[in-house]
Amino acid sequence: MQSGSILLLCTLLLPLCSFAKFDFNANCLNAYENIFALKLNSARQLIAMEKKRNPNNGVTLLLDNYVDYFYLLTNDSKQEFDRLEENKKVRLDALEDEDNNSPYYLYAQAEINLQWALIRGRYGEYFTAAREIKKANGQLQENNKKFPGFLLNSKGLGLISAFLGNLPDGVLKSTLSTFGIKGNVQEGIAKLEKLVENLPQSKYEPFYEEVVFYYSFVLNDIAHSPSAYVKTMRYSATISNNSLLKSYLQAGVCSKSGHNDEAIAILASRPSGSAYQTFPYLDYLSASAKLNRLDYAGAAQDFNRFLQQSKGVGYIKDTNLRLGWIELLKGENKAYNGYMSKVKSTGYNYQEKDRQALNEANDTPPNKLLLKARLLFDGGYFNKAAEAIFINNGKEFSSGRDITEYYYRAGRILDETGRDDEALSKFQNAINQGKDLRYYYAANSALQAGKIYERKKNFTKAKLFYNTAIQMKNHDYEGSIETQAKAGLLRISR
């Protein structure tokens, strides 16, 4: 958005900008826009300018927190999190002295609590995160009663409802239950979708990109919605191509929905330069997409760039696992073993992918045919995945792990290519073969079978398979699979 457009918007937004100590003026809107383009240094300069001009403007406290939030989101550094965490209390204390007759008074406090909770959850600080979510939820509920026409309340309330409605069993969920807070994924999605539809025609249009960011996150990472790709690409289309956050949103949903070549193209053309915040995860995302199409050289280059640039705690083990896969598929067994040693000795266990990488590094090497099929399937190359896995119709697999994985991967491919009955047969074989193993193939087969029967409106069998998935314990990805199965049961119970 050009500066003239921002001035015009602020003129149109007089009710939005007129509160005595919460002045979302042109300069603040410009800073906000730079934050969501991930031009954080420019945003910091604009915020500093605003503090000099209007030292009592409470909006700067919220903008400062946005900067910290996206800085921590992009660099993933626990050390930086620990350094910046004290800013939260300072800002909340300062906000208490602001205009409590403004809708931004409680809204800003809720946003700060919620942003720190979302970052904190990355590092396993669940009890504190739960208290912050409880606080944010209460502040937004109160604000919604005081200012029912303040549309931005729906953003946080929708996000909280979706997030809490899809939590796996664990410390965070049990703590929030103790606090009496529960969520509902579909209600949260409905709130965010209504908001993203209505904002462009409202005086809150400048906040559209932020709502799309959270809406996409909920669809893609929380609800695992089949419509995540279509809706994210549609709603993000009007965001400027100069926004690095747009590249992140679109590439992320493309990589998780089988639009692998599109993800690679988006990341290759993403905006770059010193104006933008360093974002190593995008190299990891690009590398993973290239590996999915078996571009070993391109993937290795991007994975190594990620390891060189990352100062964070996430995806280090997973990256070394994938570099090991490349060597294994090239026939370099010694190099593969070297990377497995790195998986065990470097990185952290905060991310589920990193915990799974450690499990795989401690196991025997994967079967190469199954590994190729896995990668090609993840990239959406279903016909190539079928060619890789159906060469010998599963006859060469001898171990219980490999036989179960064969049935599971065959079922996934058949499911995606519209051969439901054959897929269900393979999934049942995987359940029978692997229900007592620690691998996720049997449990996820039950989950996928439940989804097929749900699509077919056979809710009796869908319920049976969702419950089968839930009843399997002590396997990889247990929390994620169980959460999705419970969400399926909730959908078909209505």
CORCORUR-V18364 format. One line per field, one symbol per residue. ss: DSSP state (h for helix, s for strand, l for the rest). phi: phi as a letter, one per 40 degrees, with the letter a starting at -180 (. if undefined). burial: # if it has 16 or more other C-alpha atoms within 10 Angstrom, else .. A space follows every 10 residues. Layout:
ss=???
phi=???
burial=???
//
This chain:
ss=llhhhhhhhh hhlhhhhlsl lslllhhhhh hhhhhhlllh hhhhhhhhhh hhhlllllhh hhhhhhhhhh hhhhhllhhh hhhhlhhhhh hhhhhlllll llhhhhhhhh hhhhhhhhhh hhhllhhhhh hhhhhhhhhh hhhhhhllll llhhhhhhhh hhhhhlllll hhhhhhhhll llllhhhhhh hhhhhhhhhh hlllhhhhhh hhhhhhhhhh hhlllllhhh hhhhhhllll lllhhhhhhh hhhhhhlllh hhhhhhhhll llllllllll hhhhhhhhhh hhlllhhhhh hhhhhhhhhl lllllhhhhh hhhhhhhhhl llhhhhhhhh hhhhhlllll lhhhhhhhhh hllllllhhh hhhhhhhhll lhhhhhhhhl lllllllllh hhhhhhhhhh hhhhhhlllh hhhhhhhhhh hhhhllllll hhhhhhhhhh hhhhhlllhh hhhhhhhhhh hllllllhhh hhhhhhhhhh hhll
phi=.ccccccccc cccdccbccd bbbccdcccc cdcccccgbc cccdcccccc cccbcbcccc cccdcdccdc cccccfcccc dcccdccdcd cccccccccc ccccccdccc cccccccccc ccbgccccdc cccdcccccc ccccccbccc ccdccccccc cccccbccdi cccccccccg bbbadccccc ccccccccdd cbccddcdcc ccdcccdccc bccfcccdcd cccccccccd ccccccdccc ccccccbgcc ccccccccbc cahcccccbd dccccccccc ccbgcccccc cccccccccc bcbbgccccc ccccddcccc gccccdcccc ccdcbbgbbc cdccccdcdc ccbcdccccc cccccccdcg cccccccccc dbfgcccbcd cccccdcccc ccccccbgbc cccccccccc cccbcbcccc cccccccccd ccccccgccc cdcdcccccc ccbfbcfdcc cccccccccc cccc
burial=.....##.## ..#..##.#. ########## ########## ####.###.# #....##### ########## ########.. #......#.. ##..#..##. .######### ########## ###..##### ########## #.##..#..# .######### ########.. .#####.... #########. ###.##..#. ..##.##### ########## .##....##. ###.##.... ..######## ########## #.##.##..# #....##### ########## ####.#..## .###.##..# ########## #########. ....###.## ####..###. ########.# #...##.### ########## ##..##.##. ...#..#... ########## #####....# ..##.##### #.###.#### ########## ####....#. ########## .##.###### #########. ....
//
